[in-house]
Amino acid sequence: MPRRCFGYILASPSRTLYVGITNDLTRRVQEHREGRSLSFTTRYNISRLVYFEEFDGPIAAIAREKEVKRWRREKKIALVESMNPEWNDLTDEAYLN
């Protein structure tokens, strides 16, 4: 059975974006919020989950992450707004659990 993976975009209140992948989206967002490392997300207060996609394994998730990271900011914003036009925090979505 393929391992479930997620591609995701986090945003700060000023809409600075971070693109990542994980096999446990809830845990990973929590790690970003807790600032477990001195990272880009900690430095810029990037903690709101504004977009995610599910994949049937890490190979597809990594390929999509690389694709999205190459995009210009405007295209990333359009992707977020296609799923989440209000830029709400999606962390509490029942789907994630």
C-alpha positions, 0 to 999 in steps of 0.5 A: 500500500502506498504511503500517504504524503502531503505537499503543503504551503504555509503562510505568515500573516504578511503572506510570506510563503513556505512550500514543503512536503511531509507524511504527517501534515498535522505533526509537521505544521505543529513543528513549524508552529513550535519553532523547533529549529531556527529556520525560515518559518520560525524567523518569518512567523510562517505557521498558517496552513493555507494549501495542501495536496495529498499524494500516494507516496513520496516520489510524487510529493517530492516532484510536485514540491520541486515544481511549485518551488520553481514557480513565481510568487504570483503562481503560488498565490493563485494555487493557494487561492484556488483552494482557499480564497480567504487564506484561512488556516486549514489546520483544523480541517477534519480531513487532516486527522 
